[in-house]
Amino acid sequence: MYFDPEIHRALRLKSAATERSISDVVNEAVKLSLAEDADDLAAFDSRAREPALDFDKVVKALRRRGKI
């Protein structure tokens, strides 16, 4: 895997500071990113049955109510 030299330097420093391997630091970051993706997909699934809103109507309604 190739990292930009500055990113690689930051990883080496974090690895040394936390007494963990670069591989462990990267694996944790990837796992966190994938967990966020899973949460996003679950949120999309839970809202799949909601009706679609017309953007123009929403903006006009906000303006009518003095919100924008």
N, C-alpha and C positions, 0 to 999 in steps of 0.2 A: 504494500500500500504506500502511496506517495502522499506526503504532506508538504504544503508550502513550508519553506524553511523557518519562517517565523512561528507558524503553528507548531511545527515539530519542536522548536526550542521551548515554546510554552508547555508543551506536553512533557518534555524532559524535566523542566523545572517543577511542574506539578507532581510528576512522578517521584522526584527526589524529595519534595516537601512532604508528600503524603506517605512516603516509603512504600509505594505500590509500583508495579510495572506499568509501562506505557500501555501495554495490552489491556491491563485491568482498567486503567483510566478510560481508554477508548471504548472498551466493552460496556462499561457502566453508562457512558454518554449515549451509546447507540441504544442500549436497553431503555433508557429514559425517553429517548426520542420515539422509539417504537411504542412505548406505553402511552405516550401522548397521542400518537396516531390512533391507537386502539380506542382511547377515550373519545377522540373526535368522531371516529366511525360509529361508536355506540350512540353518541349524541345525535348524529345524522339519522341513524336507524330509528331512534325513539321519536324523532320529529317527522318521519317520512309521511305520516298520514295527515299532517297539518296542511291546510289549504295554502296554496301559493298566493302571495300578495303582490298586487301591481305596484311597482315602485312609485309611479306618478301619483297614484291615489294615496299612498302612505305619506308622501311629501306634502301633498295638498291638504290632507287631514291634519298634519302637524302644523302647517301654516295657519289653518283655520282655527286651531286651538291655541295659537300663540306660542307654540313650543319652539318655532324657528322663525 
